[in-house]
């Protein structure tokens, strides 16, 4: 019996006080140990009643008292940890995130290299949200489904704050920041900086199977909203509504009118989403209606001197914006299918001053399997199409004001992202390119995914983009209809 007590003290107690154990684990192990003590007491009592009077007691009262005292100390320790976890300053606090350094090779740029915490490189279709540090800090005030919470996401170099919220300064480190106030178990009010509700893709590298985002995420759907919202659910349906100022996905919402005055988008628009989930399927419909900034393609003097550049025909820096999106997901076992269809229109936002209209779709297939020697791995294949030909292109998140790879840009083009008019059309035009059409942009992305450990994901992607016009600029200043990008990233989560 003494050996049994010694074994409990040596094997049981250290397991309870292990630093990595959670409060729940400590409680479970403590309960097991208490049960063992009770059983030991019963066994000792039974043995005492059946042994001869002259026999030595199997367990002395002092030994039992010592064991009970140590169990009581562990019980107090568990109670203290439980109180701190539920009522202390760190109660309801969680901090998660990831790091995803990236290597990219761009054929048109004829260059390749690593990108991580890069503050200066522009946001493009091949260099978007990846290559950064991401922190999600959430604090829940209380317990249960009616406890309010505050959540802040920090992404200092490639997040929404750097690319959309702070114009040319780009020093806003916050990606999102919002509070959630539950009304009941199925309905919540939200307020702050929140992402768009459209599309099947999320921003975070941990939630996207491919290295790059699809074209609709980057250039079609609304970006982020500063405002208030409402989330609800009933049965198979969930819905979300946001009323707020829209911040574009790829460029800061700064516009200039024909007088050269700068404006920011301070007019709220409404953004909504409705989902129906049944079995392996999820269908979603989202939309946005309001006013959005019109980008000035050139300096204000170009407008007054009869030059080119969209927004020259508009007296306002904003115009009516309408967008809708349909998407669907099907997930079964280790296979997932995603599809999305977008339609958008913005008044007076095209290159020649007319209405901008864009439409496109995205298809994604992902598959995981386990190989004997390699372990868990996956494959992702995606095809995107985005048509932005009307009135020379532009509108929404598509900026055709002269972005370039070489530093020498033709107005009406976006040589970095493959949109806008063909520079040869501009050169041969008698009306400064006002009659030129915009481009259609397509891409195919193929990714291999490796999961060497629980916290690691390795992505290797080949992406081919092409257009019906020469809208991709090369490092030597020439223009072509396509580009290729090869990249890889290591995503480490914590």
C-alpha positions in Angstrom: 0.0 0.0 0.0 2.9 2.4 0.7 4.1 1.8 -2.8 0.7 2.7 -4.2 0.7 6.0 -2.4 4.2 6.7 -3.5 3.3 6.0 -7.1 0.3 8.4 -6.9 2.5 11.2 -5.5 5.2 10.7 -8.1 3.1 10.1 -11.2 -0.1 11.9 -10.5 0.9 15.2 -9.0 3.5 16.4 -11.5 0.9 15.8 -14.2 -1.5 18.2 -12.5 1.0 21.0 -12.1 2.5 20.8 -15.6 2.8 24.4 -16.9 1.4 23.6 -20.3 -1.8 22.0 -19.0 -5.0 24.0 -19.4 -7.4 24.7 -16.5 -9.8 22.1 -17.8 -7.1 19.5 -18.0 -6.0 20.3 -14.5 -9.5 19.9 -13.2 -9.9 16.6 -15.0 -6.6 15.2 -13.6 -7.4 16.5 -10.1 -10.8 14.7 -10.3 -9.1 11.5 -11.2 -6.6 11.8 -8.4 -9.4 12.5 -5.9 -11.2 9.4 -7.0 -8.0 7.4 -6.5 -7.6 8.7 -3.0 -11.2 7.8 -2.2 -10.7 4.3 -3.6 -7.5 4.0 -1.6 -9.3 5.0 1.6 -12.0 2.4 0.9 -9.4 -0.3 0.2 -7.5 0.5 3.4 -10.7 0.4 5.5 -11.6 -2.9 3.9 -8.2 -4.3 4.5 -8.2 -3.1 8.1 -11.5 -4.9 8.9 -10.3 -8.2 7.5 -6.7 -8.4 8.8 -5.6 -9.9 12.2 -5.4 -7.4 15.1 -1.7 -7.9 15.3 -1.0 -6.9 11.7 0.8 -3.6 11.0 -1.6 -1.0 9.3 -1.1 -0.9 5.5 -1.3 2.9 5.5 -0.8 5.1 8.5 -3.1 8.0 9.3 -0.2 10.4 8.8 0.4 9.2 5.2 -3.2 9.6 4.4 -3.2 13.1 5.9 -0.2 14.1 3.8 -1.7 12.8 0.6 -5.0 14.7 1.3 -3.1 17.9 2.1 -1.3 17.8 -1.3 -4.6 17.1 -3.1 -6.1 20.1 -1.3 -3.2 22.3 -2.4 -3.7 21.2 -6.0 -7.4 21.9 -5.7 -6.7 25.4 -4.5 -4.3 26.0 -7.4 -6.9 24.9 -9.9 -9.5 27.1 -8.3 -7.1 30.1 -8.5 -6.4 29.5 -12.2 -10.0 29.1 -13.0 -10.9 32.4 -11.3 -8.1 34.2 -13.2 -9.2 32.7 -16.5 -12.8 33.8 -16.0 -12.4 37.0 -14.1 -8.8 38.2 -14.3 -7.3 40.8 -16.7 -6.5 38.2 -19.3 -10.0 36.6 -19.1 -11.5 36.2 -22.6 -8.3 37.4 -24.3 -6.9 35.5 -27.3 -3.9 36.4 -29.5 -3.4 34.5 -32.8 -1.7 35.3 -36.0 0.8 34.2 -38.7 3.9 35.2 -40.6 4.2 34.5 -44.4 7.5 35.5 -46.0 7.2 35.2 -49.8 9.5 34.6 -52.8 8.2 35.9 -56.2 9.6 35.9 -59.7 7.9 38.2 -62.3 8.7 37.4 -65.9 7.8 40.9 -67.3 9.8 42.6 -64.5 12.7 40.1 -65.1 13.3 40.0 -61.4 12.7 37.9 -58.4 13.3 38.1 -54.7 12.0 37.7 -51.2 9.3 40.0 -49.9 8.5 40.3 -46.2 7.4 43.3 -44.3 7.7 45.3 -47.5 6.2 48.7 -47.0 7.0 50.4 -50.3 6.0 47.9 -53.0 2.6 48.6 -54.6 -0.4 46.4 -54.1 -0.8 44.3 -57.3 -2.5 41.1 -58.4 0.7 39.1 -57.7 1.8 41.0 -54.6 -1.3 41.6 -52.4 -1.8 40.8 -48.8 1.0 38.2 -48.4 4.5 38.8 -47.2 3.5 40.3 -43.8 2.9 39.8 -40.1 -0.7 39.3 -39.1 -2.0 39.6 -35.5 -5.6 39.0 -34.3 -6.3 40.3 -30.8 -9.7 39.5 -29.4 -11.1 40.3 -26.0 -14.4 38.9 -24.8 -16.1 40.7 -21.8 -17.8 38.0 -19.9 -18.9 34.4 -20.8 -21.7 33.0 -22.8 -23.3 33.9 -26.2 -24.4 37.3 -25.0 -20.9 38.5 -24.0 -19.7 41.5 -26.0 -16.3 41.5 -27.6 -13.7 43.7 -29.3 -11.4 42.4 -32.0 -8.4 44.1 -33.6 -6.4 42.8 -36.6 -3.0 44.3 -37.2 -1.2 43.9 -40.5 1.2 46.8 -40.8 2.5 46.6 -44.3 0.1 44.7 -46.6 -3.2 45.2 -44.7 -6.2 47.4 -45.4 -4.8 50.2 -43.4 -1.6 50.4 -45.5 -3.3 50.0 -48.9 -6.6 51.7 -48.6 -7.1 53.8 -45.5 -4.2 56.3 -45.4 -3.6 57.4 -49.0 -0.1 58.0 -50.0 1.2 57.9 -46.4 0.4 54.3 -45.9 1.3 54.1 -42.2 -2.0 52.7 -40.8 -1.2 49.4 -39.2 -4.8 48.3 -38.5 -6.4 45.9 -40.9 -9.7 45.7 -39.1 -11.0 46.8 -35.7 -14.6 46.3 -34.6 -16.8 45.6 -31.6 -19.5 43.0 -31.4 -22.6 43.5 -29.2 -24.9 40.5 -29.1 -28.7 41.1 -29.1 -29.5 37.4 -28.5 -28.0 34.0 -29.4 -28.5 34.6 -33.1 -28.2 38.3 -33.7 -25.4 40.8 -33.1 -24.6 44.4 -33.7 -21.1 45.3 -35.0 -19.3 48.7 -35.4 -15.9 49.7 -36.6 -13.6 48.9 -39.6 -14.9 45.7 -41.2 -14.1 43.7 -44.4 -16.4 43.5 -47.4 -19.1 40.8 -47.3 -18.7 39.8 -51.0 -17.1 36.8 -52.6 -15.9 33.4 -51.5 -12.3 34.4 -50.6 -11.0 35.8 -47.3 -8.0 38.1 -46.9 -5.8 36.0 -44.6 -3.1 33.8 -46.0 -4.2 31.0 -43.7 -7.7 31.0 -45.2 -6.7 31.1 -48.9 -5.4 27.9 -50.5 -3.6 29.8 -53.2 -0.7 32.1 -52.9 -2.4 35.0 -54.8 -6.0 36.2 -54.6 -8.4 35.9 -57.4 -9.1 38.8 -59.7 -12.5 39.5 -58.3 -11.2 39.8 -54.8 -8.5 42.3 -55.9 -10.4 44.4 -58.5 -14.1 43.8 -58.4 -15.6 43.5 -54.9 -15.8 46.4 -52.5 -13.0 46.6 -50.0 -13.5 47.6 -46.4 -16.2 49.5 -44.6 -16.1 52.0 -41.7 -19.5 52.0 -40.1 -22.1 49.9 -38.3 -23.6 46.5 -39.1 -25.9 43.7 -38.1 -25.5 39.9 -38.2 -28.3 37.4 -37.9 -29.2 33.8 -38.5 -32.2 31.5 -38.5 -32.2 27.9 -39.5 -30.3 27.4 -42.8 -30.0 31.2 -43.4 -27.5 33.8 -42.2 -27.4 37.5 -43.1 -25.2 40.5 -42.6 -25.7 44.2 -43.3 -23.2 47.0 -43.1 -23.9 50.7 -43.5 -20.6 52.6 -43.8 -18.0 54.5 -45.8 -16.5 52.1 -48.3 -12.7 51.9 -48.7 -11.4 50.4 -51.9 -9.5 47.1 -52.1 -6.4 48.3 -54.0 -6.2 52.1 -53.8 -6.9 54.7 -51.1 -10.2 56.4 -51.6 -8.8 59.8 -52.6 -10.2 61.5 -55.7 -9.9 64.9 -57.3 -12.6 66.7 -59.3 -12.2 68.9 -62.4 -11.0 71.7 -60.2 -8.2 69.6 -58.7 -9.7 69.5 -55.2 -9.0 66.3 -53.2 -11.8 64.4 -51.6 -12.1 61.2 -49.5 -15.2 59.0 -49.5 -17.2 60.0 -46.5 -20.6 59.1 -47.9 -22.0 55.8 -46.4 -23.2 53.0 -48.7 -25.0 49.8 -47.8 -23.4 46.4 -48.2 -25.3 43.1 -47.5 -24.9 39.4 -47.7 -27.4 36.5 -47.4 -26.2 32.8 -47.2 -28.0 29.5 -47.2 -26.1 26.5 -46.0 -27.5 23.0 -46.5 -25.4 19.9 -46.2 -22.2 20.3 -48.2 -23.5 23.4 -50.1 -23.4 27.1 -49.3 -25.0 29.7 -51.5 -24.4 33.4 -51.1 -25.7 36.6 -52.5 -24.2 40.0 -51.7 -24.4 43.5 -53.0 -23.5 47.2 -52.4 -25.2 50.4 -53.4 -24.0 53.9 -52.7 -21.4 56.5 -53.9 -17.8 55.8 -54.5 -14.8 58.0 -55.4 -13.9 58.6 -59.0 -10.1 58.5 -59.5 -8.5 61.3 -61.5 -6.2 59.7 -64.0 -3.9 62.7 -64.4 -3.1 66.1 -62.9 -6.0 68.5 -62.9 -4.3 70.6 -65.5 -4.8 67.9 -68.1 -8.5 68.3 -67.8 -8.6 72.1 -68.1 -6.2 72.1 -71.1 -8.2 69.6 -73.1 -6.1 66.7 -72.2 -7.2 63.1 -71.5 -8.0 61.4 -68.3 -11.3 60.2 -66.9 -13.1 62.4 -64.4 -12.5 65.3 -66.7 -16.2 65.2 -67.7 -17.5 65.0 -64.2 -18.1 68.0 -61.8 -18.1 65.7 -58.8 -15.4 63.5 -57.3 -18.0 60.8 -56.5 -20.6 58.9 -58.4 -23.3 56.2 -58.0 -21.9 52.8 -57.4 -23.8 49.5 -57.7 -22.4 46.0 -57.2 -23.8 42.5 -56.8 -22.2 39.1 -56.3 -23.3 35.5 -56.4 -21.1 32.7 -55.0 -21.3 29.1 -54.0 -19.2 26.6 -52.2 -19.3 22.8 -52.1 -17.1 20.9 -49.6 -17.1 17.1 -49.1 -14.3 15.1 -47.4 -11.0 16.6 -48.7 -12.4 18.3 -51.8 -13.8 21.8 -52.1 -15.3 23.7 -55.1 -15.9 27.5 -55.1 -17.6 29.7 -57.8 -18.3 33.4 -58.0 -20.0 35.7 -60.4 -19.7 39.5 -60.1 -21.5 42.4 -61.8 -20.6 46.1 -61.2 -21.4 49.6 -62.5 -20.2 53.1 -61.6 -21.4 56.3 -63.2 -18.8 58.5 -65.0 -15.9 56.4 -63.7 -14.6 54.9 -66.9 -11.5 56.2 -68.7 -13.3 58.4 -71.2 -15.7 59.8 -68.6 -18.6 57.4 -69.4 -20.0 54.8 -67.1 -17.7 52.0 -66.0 -19.1 48.5 -66.2 -17.3 45.3 -65.2 -18.2 41.7 -64.8 -16.4 38.5 -64.2 -16.2 35.1 -62.6 -13.9 32.9 -60.6 -13.7 29.1 -60.2 -11.6 27.3 -57.6 -11.0 23.6 -56.9 -8.9 22.3 -53.9 -8.0 18.8 -53.0 -6.0 17.3 -50.1 -4.5 13.8 -49.8 -1.9 11.9 -47.7 1.1 10.2 -49.4 3.2 7.6 -47.6 6.5 9.4 -47.7 5.5 13.1 -48.1 2.6 13.2 -45.7 -0.4 15.6 -46.1 -0.4 17.7 -49.2 -2.8 19.5 -51.5 -3.6 20.9 -54.9 -5.4 24.1 -55.8 -6.4 25.2 -59.3 -8.2 28.5 -60.1 -9.5 30.3 -63.2 -10.5 34.0 -63.2 -12.0 36.2 -65.8 -12.7 40.0 -65.5 -14.2 42.0 -68.3 -13.6 45.8 -68.1 -13.8 46.9 -71.7 -16.6 49.5 -71.7 -15.5 53.2 -72.2 -11.8 52.4 -71.8 -12.1 50.6 -68.5 -11.9 51.7 -64.9 -14.4 51.9 -62.1 -14.8 50.0 -58.8 -11.3 48.9 -57.7 -9.8 49.1 -61.2 -7.5 52.1 -61.5 -6.3 53.0 -65.0 -4.6 56.3 -64.2 -1.1 55.3 -65.3 0.3 52.7 -63.1 3.5 51.2 -64.6 6.3 48.8 -64.1 9.1 50.9 -65.5 8.0 54.3 -64.1 6.9 55.6 -67.6 3.2 55.0 -67.8 0.6 55.8 -70.5 -2.4 57.5 -69.1 -5.5 55.2 -69.3 -3.4 52.1 -68.5 -2.4 50.0 -65.5 0.7 48.2 -66.7 1.2 46.6 -63.3 -2.2 44.8 -63.2 -3.1 44.4 -66.9 -6.1 46.8 -67.3 -7.0 49.9 -69.3 -6.4 50.7 -72.9 -3.7 49.6 -75.3 -1.0 52.3 -75.5 -0.8 51.8 -79.3 -4.5 52.7 -79.5 -3.8 55.9 -77.5 -0.9 56.8 -79.8 -2.9 56.3 -83.0 -6.1 58.0 -81.6 -7.2 61.4 -82.8 -9.2 62.1 -79.6 -6.6 61.2 -76.9 -7.8 57.6 -76.6 -11.4 58.5 -75.8 -12.6 55.9 -78.3 -10.3 53.1 -77.1 -11.7 50.1 -75.4 -10.5 48.6 -72.1 -9.2 45.1 -71.5 -10.4 41.7 -70.5 -8.1 40.1 -67.9 -7.9 36.3 -67.2 -5.6 34.1 -65.2 -4.9 30.5 -64.3 -3.2 29.7 -61.0 -1.9 26.3 -60.0 -0.7 25.7 -56.4 0.9 22.8 -54.7 0.4 22.8 -50.9 2.5 21.0 -48.3 1.8 20.6 -44.6 5.0 19.5 -42.9 3.7 20.3 -39.4 0.5 21.5 -37.7 1.6 25.2 -37.7 3.3 25.2 -41.2 1.9 25.5 -44.7 4.1 25.7 -47.8 2.5 27.1 -51.0 4.2 26.9 -54.4 2.3 28.7 -57.2 2.6 29.2 -60.9 0.3 31.9 -62.3 -0.3 32.9 -65.9 -2.2 36.1 -66.7 -3.3 37.2 -70.1 -5.5 39.9 -71.8 -7.0 40.6 -75.2 -4.8 43.8 -75.4 -1.3 44.8 -74.8 -1.8 46.1 -71.3 1.0 44.3 -69.4 4.2 46.4 -69.3 7.7 44.9 -69.3 10.8 46.2 -67.6 12.1 47.7 -70.9 9.0 49.8 -71.3 7.4 47.6 -74.0 3.9 46.2 -73.7 2.6 42.7 -74.2 -0.6 40.6 -73.6 0.5 38.3 -70.8 2.7 37.8 -67.8 3.9 34.8 -65.7 4.6 34.8 -62.0 6.1 32.0 -59.9 6.1 32.2 -56.1 6.3 30.4 -52.9 5.5 31.1 -49.2 5.9 29.6 -45.8 2.9 30.4 -43.6 3.6 29.9 -39.9 0.6 30.2 -37.6 0.5 30.8 -33.9 
